[in-house]
Amino acid sequence: MENKIPAGNNKVVSLAYTLWVDGEPIDSADVNNPLVYLHGHNNIIPGLENELNGLFPGEKKTVIVSPEDGYGELMPDSIVELDRSLFPEDYIPALGSVLHLQDESDQIYTAYIQDFNENSVIVDLNHPLAGKELKFDIEIVEVRDASEGELKAGHIHHDCSSCSGCEDGSCE
């Protein structure tokens, strides 16, 4: 008999899903190439993670996540007008383009160009899914205990191509 472990804190969960927003599928991972994450370590949005607690491999569920449990509500003060002098002289903005902005304290922000003119560029610092209700059709593919290295790192490691290397022992 197979020993099935439920999804829960400090477990590595493999998740197949389709994400629906405004009635349209916008992202997915199937059972052959699932999303693999360390549960309970803020690696996925809380509204989804909370609904996965206690589910076993093979279980399917539809989860509706409100904006406050997903990517947050739209924050109007996160739409910012930037002076064109902040950009290189030869920079040509394009609507919807992604910018990575850095403030005086070296904090990096992702922004999306919403509008521009000869004097300014208007950017939106909200996540693209902020303010949206999210519908996930999910299936738990696999659950296993996390390794010490995964628990120490707070996330899973597929290989060292996504980090600075294994010299610190966190990839083991």
N, C-alpha and C positions, 0 to 999 in steps of 0.2 A: 504494500500500500504506500502510495506517495505521501510524503510529509509536506502538507501545504501550510505555509505561513501567511498570516494576514498582513496587509499593508499597515504600517504603524511607524512610530518614531524609531530612528536608527536602522531602518530596513532600506535596502535598495529595491526600488519598485520599477518594473518595466511596464510601461503604459502605452496602449494603443488608443488613439483618440481622433476625433474630428471636431474641430472648433468651428462653430457657427456664429456669425455676427450679422444682425439685420437680415436673417433668413438665408445668408450665403455662407458656404463653407470657405474658410480662409486659411486653414492650416490643418495638417493631419500627420499622424504617424501610424503605420499599420503594424500588425503583429510580427511581421518579418523584420521590421526596423523601428522598434518602439522607442519612445522617449524613456530614458533610464535616468533616475534621479535618486538622491538620498532624502528619504522622507523625514520631515520634522526639522529641517535645517534651512527653511526659507528659500528653497531652490525652485519652487513653483508658487503660483499665486495661492494665497491662503484659502480662498473660497473653494477652490478645487481640491487642494490637499486635505482639508477638513472632511470633505465628502468621501474621500478614499479610505479613511481610517476604517480598519476592520474588514475590508473587502479582500477576498481570496482570489488567487489566479483562476481565470476563467469567468469571473463575475463581470457582468456588464451593467452599466447604469447611465442614465442621462442626468447631467448636473447643470443647473442654472446658477450662474455666479453673478451677483449684483455688482455694479461698479465699485462700491465701497469695499467689496471683498475680492475685487479683481485688480484693475489698474487705476482705481481711484475715480473720483468725480472730475469732470472738466473744471479746471481752475482758470477763470478769466484773467487773473493777474499773471498767468504764465504765458500770455501772449505779449511779446515784447518787441518794441520798435528799436532797431539798432541803426546807428548812424553809418552811412556808407563808408565813412573815413576809417572805420574799424576793419574794413576788408582791403585786401590788396587791390591796387588800382585797376589791374586787368581782370578782376573777378567778375564773372557773369552769373548772377543768380538765376535759378530755375525753380519754378513753383514745385513744391513737394520734395525738393532736394533735402538731404539730411546733412546737417552741420554738427560738428563736435566743437562746442564752445568751452572755453576755460576762463574761470573768474580769477580775481586777485589772489585767492587762497588755493589756487591750483585745482579746484573742483571742476570736473569735466561734466558737461551737460549735453544731451542730445537734443537737437532742435530741428524743426521742419519748417522750411520756407513757406510762408502762407501768402505773402504779397511782397512787392518791392517797387520802388520808383528810383529816380535818379539821386534822391537824398537819403533814402533809408531802406532797410530790409526788415520786414516784419516776420518774426519767427514764433513758432508755437513750441513751448517746452513741455507740453502735456504729452503723455504716452499716446500713440495713435489709437489705442483702445480705451483710453480714459473716457468715462461717461457711458460706456457701452455695457449692455447686458450680454454675457457670454454664455453660450450653450455648448456643453461638451458631451459628446457621445463617447463613452470610455469603455475600455476593457482592460482589466488587470491581466497582464501576460505572465509575469513572473514576480516573485518576491523572494529575496534572500537576505541573510544577515549581512550587515556592512562589515568591512574589514576595519582593523584598527586604524590603518592609514586613511581610509575614507572618512571615518568618524573624526579623526584628528583634523583633516582638511575641511570637513564640512560639506563635501561633495564627492561624487564618484570620479574615478580616473579610468578612462578607457586606455590611454597610453600617455606618453609624455609630450606628445606634439602640441597639447593645449596648455602646457604650463612651462615654467622656466627650467624644468628638469627634475630629476629624482634625487639629487644630491642631499636634500633635507630629509629623505626617507618617507615623505608623505605619499609617494606613489606606490608604495608596497602593498 
